[in-house]
């Protein structure tokens, strides 16, 4: 099918307006119901369960929208078959990438890492390369226009229908940008959330930094990333949790144990035979 053009550059204004509305009226936002209007606004409506989180979301929205690069356009494909997506979240060093690699191998997912796509774009010499580099070095969240455009392109080029999107959405601005581009063309099954304490994650990242060559694997940037995750991404996890769409996994044990828990979590959205085969290999 022919692709349809979507101007993501229109999204920031909508994001700003939504943020201001939430700030003014968050205390009176109704709990979401089954109506079509409520479904369209279920993420905003879920803010009623946490006034503090909603206020933080609104502030992040306004700041991110004001800094977003102007004129970033995205063409969103008409998928031949509706893709299914699991967002994969967890603090820096939670082991998301390791578990995603196992799911790709054992269950047939396509793994798209928002961070990897951004780093590749930075190195490609594109128009946004310098901007991406600055955000990554500062431990901040890259403007949603860039991230969603890269994710949409990668999904279209894969020709597949089952995706793990790792490290996204990292704040409500990301979520709003995703909806502005993807609309109802993609089914989001929920969020795989890897829960690991700060000390364990710090040790992992410092060890990885010895060989990774990543500019953000240093003590100062790691602490910034931890703070951004707590302040901006955890409210996203909390909102999905209130909607009953978070699969919370203890990411601290050894890799095979974590993968067993991951298999149990994805079982509802993966063919039973694939999960059974992967489980049998672990138990052998």
MIDOSE-1310 file (N, C-alpha, C; in nm, 2 decimals, decimal comma, always signed):
residues 284
xxxx	+0,08/-0,12/+0,00/+0,00/+0,00/+0,00/+0,09/+0,12/+0,00; +0,03/+0,23/-0,06/+0,11/+0,35/-0,07/+0,12/+0,42/+0,07; +0,23/+0,48/+0,10/+0,25/+0,54/+0,23/+0,16/+0,67/+0,24; +0,12/+0,71/+0,36/+0,05/+0,84/+0,37/+0,14/+0,93/+0,45
xxxx	+0,15/+1,06/+0,40/+0,23/+1,15/+0,47/+0,17/+1,20/+0,60; +0,25/+1,21/+0,70/+0,21/+1,27/+0,83/+0,30/+1,37/+0,87; +0,26/+1,50/+0,90/+0,34/+1,60/+0,94/+0,36/+1,60/+1,09; +0,47/+1,54/+1,14/+0,49/+1,54/+1,28/+0,52/+1,67/+1,34
xxxx	+0,56/+1,76/+1,25/+0,59/+1,90/+1,29/+0,47/+1,97/+1,35; +0,35/+1,91/+1,32/+0,23/+1,97/+1,38/+0,21/+1,93/+1,52; +0,28/+1,82/+1,56/+0,25/+1,76/+1,69/+0,29/+1,85/+1,81; +0,40/+1,92/+1,81/+0,44/+2,00/+1,92/+0,33/+2,10/+1,97
xxxx	+0,26/+2,17/+1,88/+0,16/+2,26/+1,92/+0,05/+2,19/+1,99; +0,01/+2,07/+1,94/-0,10/+1,99/+2,01/-0,05/+1,95/+2,15; +0,08/+1,91/+2,16/+0,14/+1,87/+2,28/+0,13/+1,98/+2,38; +0,17/+2,10/+2,34/+0,17/+2,22/+2,43/+0,03/+2,25/+2,48
xxxx	-0,07/+2,24/+2,39/-0,21/+2,27/+2,43/-0,26/+2,17/+2,53; -0,22/+2,04/+2,50/-0,27/+1,93/+2,59/-0,20/+1,95/+2,73; -0,07/+1,99/+2,73/+0,00/+2,00/+2,86/-0,07/+2,11/+2,94; -0,10/+2,23/+2,87/-0,15/+2,34/+2,94/-0,29/+2,30/+3,00
xxxx	-0,37/+2,23/+2,92/-0,50/+2,19/+2,97/-0,49/+2,10/+3,09; -0,39/+2,00/+3,08/-0,38/+1,91/+3,20/-0,33/+1,99/+3,32; -0,25/+2,09/+3,31/-0,20/+2,17/+3,42/-0,32/+2,24/+3,49; -0,41/+2,29/+3,40/-0,52/+2,37/+3,45/-0,63/+2,28/+3,51
xxxx	-0,65/+2,16/+3,46/-0,77/+2,09/+3,50/-0,74/+1,95/+3,54; -0,62/+1,91/+3,58/-0,59/+1,77/+3,61/-0,67/+1,72/+3,73; -0,71/+1,81/+3,82/-0,78/+1,76/+3,94/-0,92/+1,71/+3,90; -0,97/+1,76/+3,79/-1,11/+1,72/+3,75/-1,11/+1,62/+3,63
xxxx	-1,00/+1,57/+3,59/-1,00/+1,47/+3,48/-1,07/+1,35/+3,52; -1,17/+1,30/+3,44/-1,24/+1,18/+3,47/-1,16/+1,05/+3,45; -1,20/+0,95/+3,53/-1,14/+0,82/+3,51/-1,18/+0,76/+3,37; -1,09/+0,70/+3,29/-1,13/+0,66/+3,16/-1,24/+0,55/+3,16
xxxx	-1,33/+0,55/+3,06/-1,43/+0,45/+3,05/-1,42/+0,39/+2,91; -1,53/+0,32/+2,87/-1,52/+0,24/+2,74/-1,56/+0,32/+2,62; -1,60/+0,45/+2,63/-1,65/+0,52/+2,52/-1,53/+0,55/+2,42; -1,57/+0,59/+2,30/-1,46/+0,61/+2,20/-1,38/+0,74/+2,24
xxxx	-1,45/+0,84/+2,29/-1,38/+0,96/+2,34/-1,28/+0,93/+2,45; -1,32/+0,84/+2,54/-1,23/+0,81/+2,65/-1,11/+0,72/+2,60; -1,14/+0,64/+2,50/-1,03/+0,56/+2,45/-0,93/+0,65/+2,38; -0,97/+0,75/+2,31/-0,88/+0,84/+2,24/-0,80/+0,91/+2,35
xxxx	-0,86/+0,94/+2,46/-0,78/+1,02/+2,56/-0,74/+0,94/+2,68; -0,73/+0,81/+2,67/-0,71/+0,73/+2,79/-0,58/+0,76/+2,86; -0,48/+0,80/+2,79/-0,35/+0,82/+2,86/-0,36/+0,95/+2,94; -0,43/+1,05/+2,88/-0,45/+1,18/+2,96/-0,54/+1,16/+3,07
xxxx	-0,65/+1,08/+3,05/-0,75/+1,05/+3,16/-0,68/+0,98/+3,27; -0,59/+0,89/+3,24/-0,52/+0,82/+3,35/-0,45/+0,91/+3,45; -0,42/+1,03/+3,41/-0,35/+1,13/+3,50/-0,43/+1,15/+3,63; -0,56/+1,12/+3,63/-0,64/+1,15/+3,75/-0,59/+1,07/+3,87
xxxx	-0,52/+0,96/+3,84/-0,47/+0,87/+3,95/-0,35/+0,93/+4,01; -0,28/+1,03/+3,95/-0,16/+1,08/+4,01/-0,14/+1,22/+3,97; -0,19/+1,32/+4,05/-0,18/+1,46/+4,02/-0,04/+1,50/+4,01; +0,05/+1,45/+4,09/+0,19/+1,49/+4,09/+0,26/+1,45/+3,96
xxxx	+0,23/+1,32/+3,92/+0,29/+1,27/+3,80/+0,24/+1,35/+3,68; +0,11/+1,38/+3,68/+0,05/+1,46/+3,57/+0,12/+1,60/+3,56; +0,14/+1,66/+3,67/+0,21/+1,79/+3,67/+0,35/+1,78/+3,61; +0,42/+1,68/+3,65/+0,55/+1,66/+3,60/+0,55/+1,63/+3,45
xxxx	+0,45/+1,55/+3,40/+0,43/+1,53/+3,26/+0,41/+1,66/+3,18; +0,32/+1,74/+3,24/+0,29/+1,87/+3,17/+0,41/+1,96/+3,15; +0,49/+1,97/+3,26/+0,61/+2,05/+3,25/+0,71/+1,99/+3,15; +0,73/+1,86/+3,15/+0,82/+1,80/+3,05/+0,77/+1,82/+2,91
xxxx	+0,64/+1,81/+2,89/+0,58/+1,83/+2,76/+0,61/+1,97/+2,70; +0,59/+2,07/+2,78/+0,61/+2,21/+2,74/+0,76/+2,23/+2,70; +0,85/+2,19/+2,79/+0,99/+2,21/+2,77/+1,04/+2,14/+2,64; +1,00/+2,01/+2,62/+1,04/+1,94/+2,51/+0,98/+1,99/+2,38
xxxx	+0,86/+2,04/+2,38/+0,80/+2,09/+2,26/+0,86/+2,22/+2,22; +0,90/+2,30/+2,32/+0,97/+2,43/+2,28/+1,10/+2,41/+2,22; +1,17/+2,30/+2,25/+1,31/+2,27/+2,20/+1,31/+2,19/+2,08; +1,19/+2,13/+2,04/+1,19/+2,04/+1,92/+1,23/+2,11/+1,80
xxxx	+1,30/+2,04/+1,71/+1,34/+2,09/+1,58/+1,22/+2,12/+1,49; +1,22/+2,23/+1,43/+1,11/+2,27/+1,34/+1,12/+2,20/+1,21; +1,00/+2,17/+1,15/+1,00/+2,12/+1,01/+1,04/+1,97/+1,00; +1,04/+1,89/+1,11/+1,07/+1,75/+1,09/+0,94/+1,68/+1,05
xxxx	+0,95/+1,62/+0,93/+0,84/+1,55/+0,87/+0,86/+1,40/+0,88; +0,75/+1,33/+0,89/+0,75/+1,18/+0,90/+0,65/+1,12/+0,81; +0,68/+1,02/+0,73/+0,59/+0,95/+0,65/+0,56/+0,82/+0,72; +0,44/+0,80/+0,76/+0,40/+0,68/+0,83/+0,34/+0,58/+0,73
xxxx	+0,39/+0,46/+0,72/+0,34/+0,36/+0,62/+0,20/+0,31/+0,66; +0,13/+0,27/+0,56/+0,00/+0,19/+0,58/+0,05/+0,05/+0,58; +0,05/-0,01/+0,70/+0,10/-0,15/+0,71/+0,01/-0,25/+0,65; +0,06/-0,34/+0,58/-0,02/-0,45/+0,52/-0,10/-0,52/+0,62
xxxx	-0,03/-0,55/+0,74/-0,09/-0,62/+0,85/-0,06/-0,53/+0,98; -0,16/-0,51/+1,06/-0,14/-0,43/+1,18/-0,03/-0,48/+1,27; +0,07/-0,40/+1,29/+0,18/-0,45/+1,38/+0,14/-0,45/+1,53; +0,21/-0,54/+1,60/+0,19/-0,55/+1,74/+0,32/-0,50/+1,81
xxxx	+0,31/-0,42/+1,91/+0,43/-0,36/+1,97/+0,42/-0,38/+2,12; +0,54/-0,42/+2,18/+0,56/-0,41/+2,32/+0,67/-0,31/+2,35; +0,64/-0,21/+2,43/+0,74/-0,11/+2,47/+0,82/-0,18/+2,58; +0,95/-0,16/+2,58/+1,04/-0,22/+2,68/+1,11/-0,10/+2,75
xxxx	+1,08/-0,09/+2,88/+1,14/+0,01/+2,96/+1,21/-0,04/+3,09; +1,30/+0,04/+3,14/+1,37/+0,00/+3,26/+1,48/+0,11/+3,27; +1,53/+0,13/+3,39/+1,64/+0,23/+3,40/+1,76/+0,19/+3,32; +1,85/+0,29/+3,30/+1,98/+0,26/+3,23/+2,05/+0,14/+3,31
xxxx	+2,09/+0,04/+3,23/+2,16/-0,07/+3,29/+2,07/-0,18/+3,35; +1,94/-0,17/+3,32/+1,84/-0,27/+3,37/+1,85/-0,40/+3,29; +1,92/-0,41/+3,18/+1,93/-0,53/+3,10/+1,83/-0,55/+2,99; +1,77/-0,44/+2,95/+1,66/-0,45/+2,85/+1,72/-0,51/+2,72
xxxx	+1,83/-0,46/+2,67/+1,89/-0,51/+2,55/+1,92/-0,66/+2,55; +1,97/-0,71/+2,66/+2,00/-0,85/+2,67/+1,88/-0,93/+2,65; +1,77/-0,90/+2,72/+1,65/-0,97/+2,72/+1,58/-0,96/+2,58; +1,59/-0,84/+2,52/+1,53/-0,83/+2,39/+1,60/-0,92/+2,28
xxxx	+1,73/-0,93/+2,30/+1,81/-1,02/+2,21/+1,76/-1,16/+2,22; +1,73/-1,21/+2,34/+1,68/-1,34/+2,36/+1,54/-1,36/+2,30; +1,46/-1,26/+2,32/+1,32/-1,27/+2,26/+1,32/-1,27/+2,11; +1,42/-1,20/+2,05/+1,43/-1,20/+1,90/+1,46/-1,34/+1,86
xxxx	+1,56/-1,40/+1,93/+1,61/-1,53/+1,89/+1,50/-1,64/+1,91; +1,44/-1,63/+2,03/+1,35/-1,74/+2,06/+1,20/-1,73/+2,02; +1,16/-1,60/+2,01/+1,01/-1,58/+1,99/+0,98/-1,50/+1,86; +1,08/-1,46/+1,78/+1,05/-1,40/+1,65/+1,02/-1,25/+1,65
xxxx	+1,05/-1,18/+1,76/+1,03/-1,04/+1,76/+1,13/-0,97/+1,68; +1,10/-0,85/+1,64/+1,20/-0,75/+1,58/+1,23/-0,65/+1,69; +1,36/-0,64/+1,72/+1,40/-0,55/+1,83/+1,44/-0,42/+1,77; +1,38/-0,31/+1,82/+1,41/-0,18/+1,78/+1,45/-0,10/+1,90
xxxx	+1,58/-0,06/+1,91/+1,63/+0,02/+2,02/+1,63/+0,16/+1,98; +1,55/+0,24/+2,06/+1,54/+0,39/+2,03/+1,68/+0,45/+2,04; +1,76/+0,40/+2,14/+1,89/+0,46/+2,17/+1,99/+0,42/+2,05; +1,98/+0,29/+2,01/+2,07/+0,25/+1,90/+2,04/+0,32/+1,77
xxxx	+1,91/+0,34/+1,74/+1,87/+0,42/+1,62/+1,92/+0,56/+1,63; +1,91/+0,62/+1,74/+1,96/+0,76/+1,76/+2,11/+0,77/+1,74; +2,18/+0,67/+1,80/+2,33/+0,67/+1,79/+2,37/+0,65/+1,65; +2,30/+0,56/+1,58/+2,34/+0,54/+1,44/+2,31/+0,67/+1,35
xxxx	+2,20/+0,73/+1,38/+2,17/+0,86/+1,31/+2,27/+0,96/+1,34; +2,31/+0,97/+1,46/+2,42/+1,07/+1,50/+2,54/+1,05/+1,42; +2,58/+0,92/+1,40/+2,71/+0,89/+1,33/+2,69/+0,90/+1,17; +2,57/+0,91/+1,13/+2,54/+0,91/+0,98/+2,57/+1,04/+0,91
xxxx	+2,59/+1,15/+0,99/+2,61/+1,28/+0,94/+2,48/+1,35/+0,89; +2,37/+1,30/+0,95/+2,24/+1,36/+0,91/+2,23/+1,50/+0,96; +2,12/+1,57/+0,92/+2,10/+1,71/+0,96/+2,08/+1,72/+1,12; +2,03/+1,61/+1,18/+2,01/+1,62/+1,32/+2,12/+1,55/+1,40
xxxx	+2,23/+1,51/+1,34/+2,34/+1,44/+1,41/+2,39/+1,52/+1,53; +2,42/+1,65/+1,51/+2,48/+1,73/+1,62/+2,39/+1,75/+1,73; +2,26/+1,77/+1,70/+2,16/+1,78/+1,80/+2,14/+1,66/+1,89; +2,14/+1,54/+1,82/+2,13/+1,41/+1,89/+2,25/+1,40/+1,98
xxxx	+2,37/+1,43/+1,93/+2,49/+1,41/+2,01/+2,48/+1,49/+2,14; +2,44/+1,61/+2,13/+2,43/+1,70/+2,24/+2,33/+1,65/+2,35; +2,22/+1,60/+2,30/+2,12/+1,55/+2,40/+2,17/+1,42/+2,47; +2,23/+1,33/+2,39/+2,29/+1,21/+2,45/+2,40/+1,24/+2,55
xxxx	+2,49/+1,33/+2,52/+2,59/+1,37/+2,61/+2,54/+1,43/+2,74; +2,43/+1,51/+2,73/+2,37/+1,57/+2,84/+2,28/+1,48/+2,92; +2,26/+1,35/+2,87/+2,17/+1,26/+2,94/+2,03/+1,30/+2,93; +1,99/+1,38/+2,83/+1,86/+1,42/+2,81/+1,78/+1,34/+2,70
xxxx	+1,65/+1,36/+2,70/+1,57/+1,29/+2,60/+1,56/+1,37/+2,47; +1,60/+1,30/+2,36/+1,60/+1,36/+2,23/+1,46/+1,40/+2,19; +1,44/+1,51/+2,11/+1,31/+1,55/+2,07/+1,24/+1,44/+2,00; +1,11/+1,43/+2,03/+1,03/+1,32/+1,98/+1,02/+1,31/+1,83
xxxx	+1,02/+1,42/+1,76/+1,01/+1,42/+1,62/+1,12/+1,33/+1,56; +1,24/+1,34/+1,61/+1,35/+1,26/+1,55/+1,33/+1,11/+1,59; +1,30/+1,08/+1,71/+1,29/+0,94/+1,76/+1,18/+0,87/+1,69; +1,06/+0,93/+1,68/+0,95/+0,86/+1,62/+0,98/+0,84/+1,47
xxxx	+1,04/+0,94/+1,40/+1,07/+0,92/+1,26/+1,16/+0,80/+1,23; +1,26/+0,78/+1,32/+1,35/+0,67/+1,31/+1,28/+0,54/+1,33; +1,19/+0,54/+1,44/+1,12/+0,41/+1,47/+1,02/+0,38/+1,35; +0,95/+0,48/+1,30/+0,86/+0,45/+1,19/+0,93/+0,40/+1,07
xxxx	+1,04/+0,45/+1,04/+1,12/+0,41/+0,92/+1,17/+0,27/+0,94; +1,22/+0,24/+1,06/+1,27/+0,10/+1,09/+1,16/+0,00/+1,08; +1,04/+0,03/+1,13/+0,93/-0,06/+1,13/+0,89/-0,09/+0,99; +0,88/+0,01/+0,91/+0,84/+0,00/+0,77/+0,93/-0,08/+0,69
xxxx	+1,06/-0,06/+0,71/+1,17/-0,13/+0,63/+1,18/-0,28/+0,67; +1,14/-0,31/+0,79/+1,16/-0,45/+0,84/+1,06/-0,55/+0,77; +0,94/-0,50/+0,73/+0,84/-0,59/+0,67/+0,78/-0,69/+0,77; +0,80/-0,67/+0,90/+0,75/-0,76/+1,00/+0,64/-0,70/+1,08
xxxx	+0,58/-0,77/+1,17/+0,46/-0,72/+1,24/+0,47/-0,73/+1,39; +0,58/-0,79/+1,45/+0,58/-0,80/+1,60/+0,71/-0,74/+1,64; +0,70/-0,63/+1,72/+0,81/-0,55/+1,76/+0,83/-0,53/+1,91; +0,95/-0,53/+1,95/+0,99/-0,48/+2,08/+1,06/-0,34/+2,06
xxxx	+1,00/-0,24/+2,12/+1,06/-0,11/+2,11/+1,12/-0,07/+2,24; +1,25/-0,07/+2,24/+1,33/-0,06/+2,36/+1,37/+0,08/+2,39; +1,34/+0,12/+2,52/+1,38/+0,26/+2,56/+1,29/+0,37/+2,51; +1,16/+0,33/+2,49/+1,06/+0,43/+2,44/+0,92/+0,38/+2,48
xxxx	+0,83/+0,47/+2,52/+0,84/+0,61/+2,53/+0,90/+0,65/+2,66; +0,99/+0,75/+2,66/+1,07/+0,79/+2,78/+1,00/+0,90/+2,86; +0,90/+0,96/+2,80/+0,82/+1,06/+2,87/+0,69/+1,08/+2,80; +0,60/+1,16/+2,85/+0,47/+1,18/+2,79/+0,48/+1,24/+2,65
xxxx	+0,58/+1,33/+2,64/+0,60/+1,39/+2,50/+0,62/+1,28/+2,40; +0,70/+1,18/+2,44/+0,73/+1,07/+2,35/+0,59/+1,00/+2,31; +0,51/+0,97/+2,41/+0,39/+0,91/+2,39/+0,29/+0,99/+2,30; +0,29/+1,12/+2,32/+0,20/+1,20/+2,24/+0,25/+1,20/+2,10
xxxx	+0,39/+1,21/+2,08/+0,44/+1,21/+1,94/+0,41/+1,08/+1,87; +0,43/+0,97/+1,95/+0,39/+0,83/+1,89/+0,25/+0,83/+1,84; +0,16/+0,88/+1,92/+0,02/+0,87/+1,88/-0,01/+0,97/+1,76; +0,06/+1,08/+1,76/+0,04/+1,17/+1,65/+0,08/+1,11/+1,52
xxxx	+0,18/+1,03/+1,52/+0,22/+0,97/+1,39/+0,15/+0,83/+1,36; +0,15/+0,75/+1,46/+0,10/+0,61/+1,44/-0,05/+0,60/+1,45; -0,11/+0,69/+1,53/-0,25/+0,68/+1,55/-0,30/+0,54/+1,59; -0,40/+0,49/+1,52/-0,45/+0,35/+1,55/-0,39/+0,25/+1,45
xxxx	-0,28/+0,28/+1,38/-0,23/+0,18/+1,29/-0,15/+0,07/+1,35; -0,12/+0,09/+1,48/-0,03/-0,01/+1,55/-0,10/-0,05/+1,68; -0,10/-0,17/+1,72/-0,15/-0,22/+1,85/-0,04/-0,22/+1,95; -0,05/-0,14/+2,05/+0,05/-0,15/+2,16/+0,00/-0,24/+2,27
xxxx	+0,06/-0,36/+2,29/+0,02/-0,46/+2,38/+0,04/-0,42/+2,52; +0,14/-0,34/+2,55/+0,17/-0,30/+2,69/+0,32/-0,27/+2,70; +0,37/-0,27/+2,83/+0,51/-0,24/+2,86/+0,57/-0,35/+2,94; +0,69/-0,39/+2,88/+0,77/-0,48/+2,96/+0,86/-0,39/+3,05
xxxx	+0,85/-0,40/+3,18/+0,93/-0,31/+3,26/+1,03/-0,39/+3,35; +1,16/-0,37/+3,33/+1,26/-0,44/+3,40/+1,30/-0,35/+3,52; +1,27/-0,40/+3,64/+1,29/-0,33/+3,77/+1,42/-0,37/+3,83; +1,52/-0,28/+3,84/+1,65/-0,31/+3,90/+1,69/-0,19/+3,98
xxxx	+1,75/-0,22/+4,10/+1,79/-0,11/+4,19/+1,91/-0,03/+4,13; +1,92/+0,10/+4,18/+2,02/+0,19/+4,12/+2,16/+0,14/+4,13; +2,19/+0,08/+4,25/+2,33/+0,04/+4,27/+2,37/-0,07/+4,17; +2,28/-0,17/+4,15/+2,31/-0,28/+4,05/+2,33/-0,22/+3,91
xxxx	+2,24/-0,13/+3,88/+2,25/-0,07/+3,74/+2,38/+0,01/+3,72; +2,41/+0,09/+3,83/+2,54/+0,17/+3,82/+2,66/+0,08/+3,80; +2,67/-0,03/+3,87/+2,78/-0,13/+3,86/+2,79/-0,18/+3,72; +2,67/-0,22/+3,67/+2,67/-0,28/+3,53/+2,71/-0,17/+3,43
xxxx	+2,67/-0,05/+3,44/+2,70/+0,05/+3,34/+2,85/+0,09/+3,35; +2,91/+0,10/+3,47/+3,05/+0,13/+3,48/+3,13/+0,02/+3,42; +3,09/-0,10/+3,44/+3,16/-0,22/+3,38/+3,15/-0,22/+3,23; +3,03/-0,19/+3,18/+3,01/-0,18/+3,04/+3,09/-0,07/+2,98
xxxx	+3,11/+0,04/+3,05/+3,18/+0,16/+3,00/+3,32/+0,13/+2,97; +3,38/+0,03/+3,03/+3,52/-0,01/+3,00/+3,55/-0,05/+2,86; +3,44/-0,10/+2,80/+3,46/-0,16/+2,66/+3,36/-0,10/+2,56; +3,26/-0,04/+2,60/+3,15/+0,00/+2,51/+3,18/+0,11/+2,41
xxxx	+3,27/+0,20/+2,46/+3,30/+0,32/+2,37/+3,18/+0,42/+2,37; +3,08/+0,40/+2,45/+2,96/+0,49/+2,44/+3,00/+0,62/+2,52; +2,96/+0,73/+2,47/+2,99/+0,86/+2,54/+2,91/+0,88/+2,66; +2,79/+0,81/+2,68/+2,71/+0,82/+2,79/+2,74/+0,72/+2,90
xxxx	+2,84/+0,63/+2,88/+2,88/+0,53/+2,99/+2,99/+0,59/+3,07; +2,96/+0,70/+3,14/+3,05/+0,76/+3,24/+2,97/+0,80/+3,36; +3,04/+0,82/+3,47/+2,97/+0,84/+3,60/+2,88/+0,96/+3,60; +2,93/+1,07/+3,55/+2,85/+1,19/+3,55/+2,72/+1,18/+3,46
xxxx	+2,74/+1,13/+3,34/+2,62/+1,12/+3,25/+2,53/+1,01/+3,31; +2,58/+0,90/+3,36/+2,49/+0,80/+3,42/+2,40/+0,85/+3,53; +2,45/+0,94/+3,61/+2,37/+1,00/+3,72/+2,26/+1,08/+3,66; +2,30/+1,16/+3,55/+2,20/+1,24/+3,49/+2,09/+1,15/+3,43
xxxx	+2,13/+1,04/+3,36/+2,03/+0,95/+3,30/+1,94/+0,89/+3,41; +2,00/+0,85/+3,52/+1,92/+0,80/+3,63/+1,81/+0,90/+3,68; +1,85/+1,02/+3,69/+1,76/+1,13/+3,73/+1,65/+1,15/+3,63; +1,69/+1,15/+3,50/+1,59/+1,17/+3,40/+1,49/+1,05/+3,40
xxxx	+1,54/+0,93/+3,41/+1,45/+0,82/+3,41/+1,35/+0,82/+3,53; +1,40/+0,86/+3,65/+1,31/+0,87/+3,76/+1,20/+0,98/+3,74; +1,25/+1,09/+3,69/+1,16/+1,21/+3,69/+1,06/+1,20/+3,57; +1,11/+1,14/+3,46/+1,03/+1,15/+3,33/+0,97/+1,02/+3,29
xxxx	+1,05/+0,91/+3,30/+1,00/+0,78/+3,25/+0,92/+0,70/+3,35; +0,95/+0,71/+3,48/+0,88/+0,63/+3,58/+0,73/+0,68/+3,58; +0,70/+0,81/+3,56/+0,55/+0,84/+3,55/+0,48/+0,77/+3,44; +0,55/+0,75/+3,32/+0,50/+0,68/+3,21/+0,46/+0,54/+3,25
xxxx	+0,56/+0,47/+3,32/+0,54/+0,33/+3,37/+0,42/+0,33/+3,46; +0,41/+0,42/+3,55/+0,30/+0,43/+3,65/+0,17/+0,44/+3,58; +0,16/+0,52/+3,48/+0,03/+0,54/+3,41/-0,01/+0,41/+3,34; +0,08/+0,35/+3,27/+0,05/+0,22/+3,20/+0,01/+0,12/+3,31
xxxx	+0,08/+0,12/+3,42/+0,05/+0,03/+3,53/-0,10/+0,04/+3,58; -0,14/+0,17/+3,59/-0,28/+0,19/+3,64/-0,38/+0,14/+3,53; -0,34/+0,13/+3,41/-0,42/+0,08/+3,30/-0,41/-0,07/+3,29; -0,33/-0,13/+3,38/-0,32/-0,28/+3,38/-0,24/-0,33/+3,26
xxxx	-0,14/-0,25/+3,21/-0,07/-0,29/+3,09/+0,08/-0,29/+3,11; +0,12/-0,31/+3,23/+0,26/-0,32/+3,26/+0,30/-0,46/+3,30; +0,40/-0,53/+3,24/+0,45/-0,66/+3,28/+0,58/-0,63/+3,36; +0,57/-0,63/+3,49/+0,69/-0,59/+3,58/+0,77/-0,71/+3,60
xxxx	+0,90/-0,70/+3,57/+1,00/-0,81/+3,58/+1,12/-0,77/+3,67; +1,15/-0,86/+3,76/+1,27/-0,83/+3,84/+1,39/-0,86/+3,75; +1,47/-0,75/+3,72/+1,58/-0,77/+3,63/+1,72/-0,79/+3,70; +1,71/-0,81/+3,83/+1,84/-0,82/+3,91/+1,90/-0,96/+3,90
xxxx	+1,82/-1,07/+3,90/+1,88/-1,20/+3,90/+1,97/-1,23/+3,77; +2,02/-1,35/+3,76/+2,10/-1,38/+3,64/+2,01/-1,39/+3,52; +2,08/-1,38/+3,41/+2,01/-1,36/+3,28/+1,90/-1,47/+3,25; +1,93/-1,60/+3,27/+1,83/-1,70/+3,24/+1,71/-1,69/+3,33
xxxx	+1,73/-1,65/+3,45/+1,61/-1,64/+3,54/+1,52/-1,52/+3,50; +1,59/-1,41/+3,46/+1,51/-1,30/+3,41/+1,44/-1,34/+3,28; +1,50/-1,42/+3,20/+1,44/-1,45/+3,07/+1,32/-1,54/+3,09; +1,32/-1,63/+3,19/+1,21/-1,71/+3,23/+1,09/-1,63/+3,26
xxxx	+1,11/-1,52/+3,35/+1,01/-1,43/+3,38/+0,96/-1,35/+3,26; +1,05/-1,32/+3,17/+1,01/-1,25/+3,05/+0,92/-1,33/+2,96; +0,95/-1,46/+2,95/+0,87/-1,55/+2,87/+0,73/-1,56/+2,93; +0,72/-1,57/+3,06/+0,58/-1,57/+3,12/+0,51/-1,44/+3,09
xxxx	+0,58/-1,33/+3,09/+0,51/-1,20/+3,06/+0,46/-1,19/+2,92; +0,54/-1,24/+2,82/+0,50/-1,22/+2,68/+0,41/-1,33/+2,63; +0,39/-1,43/+2,71/+0,31/-1,55/+2,66/+0,17/-1,51/+2,60; +0,10/-1,41/+2,66/-0,03/-1,37/+2,60/-0,02/-1,31/+2,46
xxxx	+0,09/-1,26/+2,42/+0,10/-1,20/+2,29/+0,19/-1,27/+2,19; +0,24/-1,39/+2,23/+0,33/-1,47/+2,15/+0,27/-1,61/+2,13; +0,30/-1,67/+2,01/+0,25/-1,80/+1,99/+0,29/-1,90/+2,10; +0,20/-1,98/+2,15/+0,22/-2,06/+2,26/+0,34/-2,16/+2,23
xxxx	+0,35/-2,21/+2,11/+0,45/-2,31/+2,08/+0,59/-2,24/+2,09; +0,60/-2,12/+2,05/+0,73/-2,05/+2,06/+0,78/-2,03/+2,20; +0,68/-1,99/+2,29/+0,72/-1,98/+2,43/+0,75/-2,11/+2,49; +0,67/-2,21/+2,46/+0,70/-2,35/+2,52/+0,84/-2,40/+2,47
xxxx	+0,87/-2,38/+2,35/+1,00/-2,42/+2,30/+1,12/-2,35/+2,37; +1,10/-2,22/+2,39/+1,21/-2,14/+2,46/+1,22/-2,19/+2,60; +1,10/-2,21/+2,67/+1,10/-2,26/+2,81/+1,17/-2,39/+2,82; +1,14/-2,48/+2,72/+1,20/-2,62/+2,73/+1,35/-2,61/+2,72
xxxx	+1,41/-2,52/+2,63/+1,55/-2,50/+2,62/+1,61/-2,46/+2,75; +1,55/-2,37/+2,82/+1,60/-2,32/+2,95/+1,60/-2,43/+3,05; +1,50/-2,51/+3,05/+1,49/-2,62/+3,15/+1,57/-2,74/+3,12; +1,62/-2,75/+3,00/+1,70/-2,87/+2,96/+1,83/-2,88/+3,04
